[in-house]
Amino acid sequence: MRTRLESDLPCREIVFAELKKGTEPDTLVALTKLLAPSMRNDPAFRRWISDRLRTGRESNRVLGQLAFDVLANTCRPIQFALLEAVLTRS
């Protein structure tokens, strides 16, 4: 899947469009981490993550809402998973 996302721009754009529509925490984390290797330096991807983090801080929801990270096989706060996806190399 990651190889396809790295080599196929239209596929990557479709997955990113679906990610932007998503609200399910587990799905947000999984798609973000799948897209990160091929989009880490993309301004739109980075802006989307920044917006998600800002919204999380400004809302009345708990900042550390947990999601299951299927790629790491662990539960973690959404914000940590999003930051890790955009800031670390896989």
Secondary structure, 3 states (H helix, E strand, C coil): CHHHHHHCHHHHHHHHHHHHHCCCHHHHHHHHHHHHHHHCCCHHHHHHHHHHHHHHHHCCCCCCCEEEECCCCEEEEHHHHHHHHHHCCC
